[in-house]
Amino acid sequence: MELRKRLEENRFNQYVQVLEWEGGLPIAVKDVIDVKGARTTAGSRVMEYVAEEDSSVVRRLKRAGFTPIAKANTHEFAIGATNTSSRFGPTRNPRDPSRITGGSSGGSAAAVAAGDVELALGTDTGGSIRIPAALCGVYGFKPTFGRVSRNGVVPMAWSLDHVGFIGRDLKLIVEAYKASKGYDSKDPSTTLNLSVPEKDRKYRRVGLIREMTEGTEVEKEFMKFVDKLSSTLEVEYVSLQDKGWSEARFVIAAVEAAAYHSKFLPERETLYFPDVISFLRMGMGLRGVDYVNAQRIRSEAVSYLSRIFKSFDLLICPTVKVRPPLLEEVLGKEVEWRVRLVSNTAPFNLTGNPALSVPINEMVGAQMVADLGEDLSLLEFVINTLGARSI
């Protein structure tokens, strides 16, 4: 009863529905992921339905002893990085309620940071797990693309969407990841589980991504973290030589999102938040040749990173270049802030690499990126090197 009371207080507007808890380890579930008998709205006035069955990831987690106890607030249709455009209102940061959580899995991050749950489910298309995890001072893990099924998840962009985890304890994230991953006939992307097996690697040589670190607002705190790593690891600057990666991811995301939302448009256009409908309009206006060229750049990015990981075991940079802004600074400027918040995270949705945001302090995170298939190696490295618990 104490847990339910705390959830219903909803101090940071992190929840949109409280569910019945009948034992098991309680988790929060982002409101784009279906839980049987619960309402799914994707934070939007455009649609609403009661899920007739669990999403594949929820079903697998239930079998492992996890129990959904709340649906968590999200930026509308997961198209945003601030968690301010939601039919339920903005989510506030438990570390400082005058500031944003980041998004679009902001409700999930706030649920964990507030201490209500140890673990929450989120989705990540351009940083939507890692960004709020960093700004709320908890762990955020995006697995290798295709590792965890998206069946029963409202899509943002089908070839970029990842389901992942936000938590205070990395060992619990490992447990949830192991329970969730694997082939699912209802999600074709999970065939990658067959072609890209889990790989084991000992991390010794770390590439510090220069252009994602130097001159950032959080550089000072981040470099103190790097200095600690340097005592046991070889750290060297590296450049990703981003040749249009971010632009390519934007084109792919916009076109794929527009394709999904075409069933609602133009009839329900006025029901969307301004920043979201503007994104969809851009997607509608792009040409087939733009999408094909973006996919070509994507294949080049994947190849380039594959070569990088022949020289380095791990890549690191700040998860987000800035500290969480005040809510009042963001309202009405969601598009501007989306661009600023996703710049370090979005490239790794394009390539599909596993990426983990590690809390440096209560509002700054370090992003660690591993080679494809090295999900468990990455998680276990951080546990063994830095410890399992967040601050």
LUMRO-408095 format. One line per field, with one value per residue (C-alpha): x, y, z; residue in three letters. Coordinates in pm, 1 decimal. Layout:
<nodes>
u	(X  ...)
v	(Y  ...)
w	(Z  ...)
lodo	(ALA  ...)
</nodes>
This chain:
<nodes>
u	(0.0  288.5  424.4  83.9  37.2  374.5  289.1  -48.1  116.6  298.2  514.9  707.3  424.8  617.8  316.1  8.7  -155.1  -100.4  -149.7  -231.7  72.6  40.2  394.2  716.1  978.0  793.6  888.4  756.5  677.3  694.4  351.8  437.2  482.7  174.9  80.9  -223.9  -531.9  -359.3  -421.6  -164.4  -172.9  187.5  133.3  -97.4  -454.7  -439.4  -500.0  -580.4  -649.3  -648.8  -389.0  -538.9  -206.3  139.0  416.8  681.4  928.6  672.9  566.2  925.6  993.5  681.2  805.7  1131.2  950.4  916.2  575.9  461.8  312.2  277.9  276.0  533.3  493.6  653.1  705.6  423.2  478.2  840.2  911.4  1106.0  1392.3  1242.3  932.9  739.6  493.9  255.3  -122.1  -52.0  182.0  561.7  764.2  980.3  1328.0  1340.2  1691.7  1553.8  1181.2  1237.1  1428.0  1335.1  1405.4  1493.7  1309.9  1137.6  1158.5  1151.2  878.8  1075.7  1391.5  1200.5  1039.7  1383.9  1549.5  1263.6  1329.9  985.6  1122.3  1464.0  1400.3  1194.2  1137.8  1196.6  1254.6  1543.4  1538.4  1786.0  1884.0  1546.7  1672.3  2023.9  1935.2  1686.8  1904.5  2195.7  1990.2  1832.6  2153.4  2074.6  2183.5  2031.4  2106.1  2028.9  2110.0  2236.2  1964.0  1732.0  1835.8  1500.4  1169.2  959.0  640.6  361.9  550.4  415.7  688.3  867.1  1094.8  1104.6  1468.2  1602.4  1381.8  1544.3  1377.6  1598.8  1627.8  1672.5  1781.2  1974.7  2148.0  2337.4  2310.3  1932.9  1962.4  2174.0  1906.3  1628.9  1831.4  1902.5  1533.9  1419.7  1663.6  1633.3  1454.5  1085.2  891.2  669.6  960.8  1178.1  1459.3  1530.1  1673.0  1993.3  2013.6  2096.5  2359.7  2520.2  2580.5  2685.6  3058.3  3301.8  3576.9  3811.5  3825.1  4172.1  4191.9  3932.6  3861.1  3759.8  3545.0  3699.8  3420.5  3157.4  3358.6  3563.0  3387.7  3079.9  2908.8  2986.6  3347.0  3503.5  3300.4  3335.8  3714.8  3743.5  3559.2  3796.7  4096.9  3970.9  3941.4  4291.8  4439.7  4353.1  4284.7  4462.2  4259.6  4327.3  4138.1  3956.5  3742.8  3438.8  3464.0  3085.0  3008.1  2638.8  2548.8  2321.9  2145.0  2097.4  1943.8  1709.6  1592.0  1536.2  1352.1  1132.4  1033.8  961.4  763.9  563.5  486.8  341.3  142.8  0.4  -297.5  -384.2  -315.1  -447.6  -770.7  -615.1  -340.8  -468.5  -444.8  -64.3  173.7  338.8  692.3  570.1  351.5  632.2  862.1  600.8  542.8  914.4  903.4  608.8  800.0  1118.2  1174.9  1246.9  1594.0  1661.4  1572.1  1786.5  2085.9  2043.1  2048.4  2368.0  2530.8  2408.2  2587.1  2905.4  2872.4  2832.7  3142.8  3344.4  3257.6  3342.7  3691.3  3719.1  3650.2  3949.0  4167.1  3962.7  3767.8  3528.9  3421.7  3326.3  3189.2  2940.3  2590.4  2449.4  2657.5  2454.3  2301.8  1922.1  1767.9  1491.2  1142.9  1049.7  1345.7  1221.7  846.5  775.4  1135.8  1121.6  1262.8  1568.0  1636.9  1583.7  1872.5  2100.3  2012.2  2046.1  2374.0  2592.1  2344.3  2170.4  2466.9  2457.2  2093.8  2200.4  2468.6  2280.0  2569.3  2501.5  2537.9  2518.5  2481.4  2671.8  2589.6  2884.2  2674.9  2306.1  2260.8  2556.6  2623.6  2908.1  2813.7  3000.5  2959.8  3068.5  3092.2  2781.1  2690.1  2904.0  2608.6  2695.7  3067.0  2988.4  2758.1  2994.4  3291.2  3115.6  3006.0  3360.4  3529.0  3291.5  3045.4  2682.5  2488.4  2415.4  2448.1)
v	(0.0  235.7  188.8  249.7  565.5  693.1  619.3  792.9  1102.9  1127.9  1413.1  1459.8  1372.9  1061.9  828.4  826.7  515.4  314.3  -62.1  -337.0  -489.1  -856.3  -933.1  -960.8  -695.2  -372.3  -192.0  112.0  78.0  363.5  446.5  327.0  -33.3  -253.2  -407.0  -633.5  -459.0  -120.4  184.8  283.4  645.8  724.7  1053.1  1172.7  1287.5  1123.4  765.7  551.2  180.4  -85.6  -351.1  -696.0  -866.9  -791.9  -671.5  -938.8  -766.3  -732.9  -1095.1  -1215.2  -993.6  -1118.6  -1475.0  -1367.5  -1223.7  -856.6  -687.3  -367.9  -135.6  187.4  328.5  607.4  946.4  999.2  1274.1  1242.4  929.8  928.7  1209.7  1444.8  1467.5  1689.8  1503.1  1829.3  1756.6  1505.1  1502.2  1449.3  1746.5  1773.6  1535.1  1702.8  1598.5  1439.7  1581.7  1934.6  1967.2  2301.6  2118.6  1871.5  1500.1  1475.9  1224.5  1061.8  800.3  1077.2  923.1  599.1  783.5  991.6  678.8  531.7  854.7  918.1  578.9  436.3  147.3  -3.5  -63.2  84.8  1.4  260.6  298.6  469.9  599.4  885.5  874.4  847.7  611.4  747.4  1118.7  1111.5  858.2  1103.7  1408.5  1219.2  1054.5  686.4  415.2  393.1  99.6  72.8  -281.0  -380.2  -318.6  -618.8  -771.5  -698.9  -737.4  -431.6  -634.9  -455.4  -124.2  188.3  267.9  594.9  481.4  106.7  74.9  291.0  190.0  1.0  -125.5  -93.2  -32.2  244.1  149.4  222.1  -117.3  -251.2  -608.8  -577.2  -434.5  -737.4  -967.4  -789.7  -782.3  -1155.9  -1227.9  -1004.0  -1064.9  -1317.2  -1401.5  -1318.6  -1423.9  -1116.0  -874.4  -941.7  -722.8  -987.4  -1220.9  -1027.3  -1235.8  -1526.9  -1349.8  -1131.6  -1352.3  -1218.5  -1148.6  -1138.5  -878.0  -749.5  -370.4  -219.0  53.6  331.6  587.7  929.9  1091.1  1434.9  1621.0  1497.3  1607.9  1921.9  2251.9  2094.6  2236.8  1919.1  1871.5  1943.9  1681.3  1432.2  1462.3  1396.1  1071.4  994.2  1056.9  782.6  541.6  632.5  481.5  131.2  173.3  322.8  625.7  802.2  1065.0  945.9  1124.3  960.2  1189.6  1218.5  1268.0  1337.3  1068.3  1289.9  1425.2  1073.0  955.4  1254.2  1177.6  809.3  887.1  1154.7  945.4  630.6  824.1  996.2  658.1  528.6  845.8  869.7  668.8  956.4  1243.1  1487.3  1413.7  1433.3  1682.7  1943.4  1695.2  1671.0  1894.2  2161.6  2018.6  1669.5  1763.5  1980.4  1676.7  1464.0  1730.9  1732.1  1355.8  1381.5  1633.2  1430.1  1236.7  870.1  962.6  1140.7  825.6  601.8  835.1  840.4  460.7  465.7  697.1  464.8  165.8  374.0  469.5  105.0  9.5  297.5  206.9  -156.3  -43.3  180.5  -118.8  -299.1  -32.8  47.5  -174.3  95.4  449.1  715.1  1069.4  1271.1  1131.4  1482.7  1793.6  2011.7  1993.7  1969.8  2307.6  2470.7  2364.7  2726.1  2751.6  2453.3  2508.3  2621.3  2551.4  2171.5  2145.9  2357.8  2153.6  1821.2  1901.4  1994.3  1695.7  1413.4  1513.8  1262.2  975.7  966.1  836.3  506.3  449.1  481.2  213.4  -0.5  -34.0  -108.5  207.6  273.2  603.0  588.2  853.1  1078.8  1291.5  1363.9  1533.0  1434.6  1101.7  935.0  738.6  414.1  250.8  -103.6  -307.7  -482.1  -784.1  -686.1  -595.1  -818.1  -742.8  -370.9  -409.6  -643.3  -414.5  -122.3  -338.7  -466.5  -129.6  124.5  -78.3  -169.7  99.6  450.9  755.6)
w	(0.0  74.9  -278.4  -436.5  -230.7  -345.9  -708.2  -682.3  -532.5  -867.3  -740.5  -1064.4  -1305.2  -1399.1  -1415.1  -1636.5  -1489.4  -1171.2  -1208.0  -960.2  -792.6  -704.7  -596.4  -791.6  -852.9  -945.1  -1265.7  -1452.2  -1822.7  -2073.9  -2214.8  -2564.5  -2447.1  -2409.1  -2075.0  -2089.1  -1949.1  -1927.1  -2140.1  -2403.5  -2522.0  -2621.8  -2437.0  -2714.0  -2769.8  -3112.5  -2998.5  -2696.8  -2651.3  -2382.2  -2463.9  -2513.2  -2454.5  -2319.7  -2544.8  -2595.0  -2363.7  -2082.2  -2122.1  -2092.1  -1791.9  -1615.4  -1657.5  -1490.3  -1185.8  -1281.7  -1239.2  -1415.7  -1153.9  -1353.3  -1704.7  -1729.6  -1895.5  -2237.1  -2490.2  -2742.8  -2955.4  -2830.5  -3080.6  -2856.0  -2608.9  -2337.6  -2208.0  -2210.0  -2493.4  -2336.8  -2296.5  -1925.0  -1894.8  -1855.2  -1640.3  -1374.8  -1271.1  -921.4  -876.3  -928.0  -1007.7  -1178.9  -1453.8  -1726.4  -1719.9  -2084.7  -2296.6  -2444.2  -2166.3  -1906.3  -1692.9  -1670.4  -1562.6  -1308.0  -1161.7  -1099.1  -982.3  -737.3  -577.2  -657.4  -864.0  -923.1  -1293.2  -1575.2  -1940.4  -2209.2  -2581.0  -2756.5  -3115.8  -3084.4  -2718.1  -2545.4  -2274.1  -2232.7  -2228.3  -1935.8  -1753.3  -1770.1  -1671.1  -1377.9  -1253.1  -1318.3  -1562.0  -1909.1  -2139.4  -2511.4  -2630.7  -2973.7  -3233.5  -3255.9  -2924.1  -2753.1  -2936.4  -3020.8  -3068.5  -2882.8  -2882.4  -3054.5  -3310.3  -3356.9  -3643.4  -3703.6  -3817.7  -3532.7  -3237.8  -2949.7  -2630.8  -2325.4  -1954.0  -1697.3  -1346.9  -1030.2  -1022.3  -1323.3  -1198.7  -1219.5  -1570.5  -1664.0  -1522.1  -1713.1  -2034.3  -2018.3  -1956.6  -2244.6  -2526.9  -2804.2  -3124.9  -3153.4  -3463.6  -3416.5  -3465.6  -3774.7  -3638.6  -3374.3  -3639.7  -3566.8  -3250.2  -3478.7  -3691.7  -3420.1  -3114.5  -2774.9  -2788.5  -2499.3  -2487.7  -2221.0  -2236.7  -2222.7  -2489.3  -2474.4  -2745.6  -2611.6  -2882.7  -2926.9  -3109.3  -2864.1  -2559.6  -2616.8  -2550.4  -2394.3  -2087.7  -1891.7  -2007.8  -1667.1  -1478.4  -1759.9  -1779.5  -1404.8  -1474.0  -1762.4  -1535.7  -1303.9  -1595.5  -1710.1  -1395.0  -1515.8  -1888.8  -2188.3  -2301.5  -2631.4  -2830.8  -3142.1  -3402.1  -3556.0  -3859.7  -3867.5  -4235.5  -4223.3  -3968.7  -3760.6  -4067.6  -4201.9  -3876.4  -3879.8  -4234.6  -4157.9  -3833.7  -3991.7  -4294.1  -4092.8  -3831.7  -4105.7  -4262.0  -3934.9  -3865.1  -4217.1  -4091.2  -3853.7  -4092.6  -4191.0  -4001.5  -3652.2  -3728.2  -3481.9  -3193.5  -3209.5  -3015.6  -3235.8  -3215.6  -3301.7  -3598.3  -3739.1  -3732.1  -3908.2  -4172.9  -4247.6  -4284.9  -4522.0  -4733.1  -4777.9  -5101.5  -5157.3  -5280.0  -4947.9  -4756.3  -4979.9  -4950.4  -4571.8  -4565.4  -4774.4  -4519.8  -4247.8  -4401.6  -4424.9  -4056.9  -3954.4  -4154.0  -4009.5  -3650.3  -3720.2  -3820.9  -3513.3  -3289.2  -3438.4  -3274.0  -2962.6  -2724.8  -2606.3  -2700.3  -2443.6  -2442.5  -2237.0  -2283.0  -2314.9  -2379.7  -2142.3  -1795.8  -1774.4  -1858.3  -1659.8  -1766.4  -1841.8  -2082.5  -2282.3  -2317.0  -2671.6  -2774.9  -2785.1  -3138.6  -3053.9  -2740.5  -2917.5  -3150.8  -2859.2  -2643.8  -2899.9  -3066.1  -2877.8  -2860.8  -3200.5  -3406.5  -3218.9  -3306.4  -3668.1  -3621.8  -3368.7  -3122.5  -2754.4  -2546.8  -2173.7  -1988.2  -1659.1  -1395.0  -1309.8  -1076.1  -1027.9  -1367.4  -1587.0  -1754.0  -1941.7  -2251.2  -2317.4  -2657.5  -2744.2  -3061.9  -3191.3  -2978.5  -2678.8  -2458.0  -2163.4  -2189.9  -2164.9  -1865.4  -1681.1  -1749.3  -1580.7  -1286.6  -1233.7  -1291.4  -1138.6  -931.2  -991.8  -804.9  -925.2  -701.5)
lodo	(MET  GLU  LEU  ARG  LYS  ARG  LEU  GLU  GLU  ASN  ARG  PHE  ASN  GLN  TYR  VAL  GLN  VAL  LEU  GLU  TRP  GLU  GLY  GLY  LEU  PRO  ILE  ALA  VAL  LYS  ASP  VAL  ILE  ASP  VAL  LYS  GLY  ALA  ARG  THR  THR  ALA  GLY  SER  ARG  VAL  MET  GLU  TYR  VAL  ALA  GLU  GLU  ASP  SER  SER  VAL  VAL  ARG  ARG  LEU  LYS  ARG  ALA  GLY  PHE  THR  PRO  ILE  ALA  LYS  ALA  ASN  THR  HIS  GLU  PHE  ALA  ILE  GLY  ALA  THR  ASN  THR  SER  SER  ARG  PHE  GLY  PRO  THR  ARG  ASN  PRO  ARG  ASP  PRO  SER  ARG  ILE  THR  GLY  GLY  SER  SER  GLY  GLY  SER  ALA  ALA  ALA  VAL  ALA  ALA  GLY  ASP  VAL  GLU  LEU  ALA  LEU  GLY  THR  ASP  THR  GLY  GLY  SER  ILE  ARG  ILE  PRO  ALA  ALA  LEU  CYS  GLY  VAL  TYR  GLY  PHE  LYS  PRO  THR  PHE  GLY  ARG  VAL  SER  ARG  ASN  GLY  VAL  VAL  PRO  MET  ALA  TRP  SER  LEU  ASP  HIS  VAL  GLY  PHE  ILE  GLY  ARG  ASP  LEU  LYS  LEU  ILE  VAL  GLU  ALA  TYR  LYS  ALA  SER  LYS  GLY  TYR  ASP  SER  LYS  ASP  PRO  SER  THR  THR  LEU  ASN  LEU  SER  VAL  PRO  GLU  LYS  ASP  ARG  LYS  TYR  ARG  ARG  VAL  GLY  LEU  ILE  ARG  GLU  MET  THR  GLU  GLY  THR  GLU  VAL  GLU  LYS  GLU  PHE  MET  LYS  PHE  VAL  ASP  LYS  LEU  SER  SER  THR  LEU  GLU  VAL  GLU  TYR  VAL  SER  LEU  GLN  ASP  LYS  GLY  TRP  SER  GLU  ALA  ARG  PHE  VAL  ILE  ALA  ALA  VAL  GLU  ALA  ALA  ALA  TYR  HIS  SER  LYS  PHE  LEU  PRO  GLU  ARG  GLU  THR  LEU  TYR  PHE  PRO  ASP  VAL  ILE  SER  PHE  LEU  ARG  MET  GLY  MET  GLY  LEU  ARG  GLY  VAL  ASP  TYR  VAL  ASN  ALA  GLN  ARG  ILE  ARG  SER  GLU  ALA  VAL  SER  TYR  LEU  SER  ARG  ILE  PHE  LYS  SER  PHE  ASP  LEU  LEU  ILE  CYS  PRO  THR  VAL  LYS  VAL  ARG  PRO  PRO  LEU  LEU  GLU  GLU  VAL  LEU  GLY  LYS  GLU  VAL  GLU  TRP  ARG  VAL  ARG  LEU  VAL  SER  ASN  THR  ALA  PRO  PHE  ASN  LEU  THR  GLY  ASN  PRO  ALA  LEU  SER  VAL  PRO  ILE  ASN  GLU  MET  VAL  GLY  ALA  GLN  MET  VAL  ALA  ASP  LEU  GLY  GLU  ASP  LEU  SER  LEU  LEU  GLU  PHE  VAL  ILE  ASN  THR  LEU  GLY  ALA  ARG  SER  ILE)
</nodes>
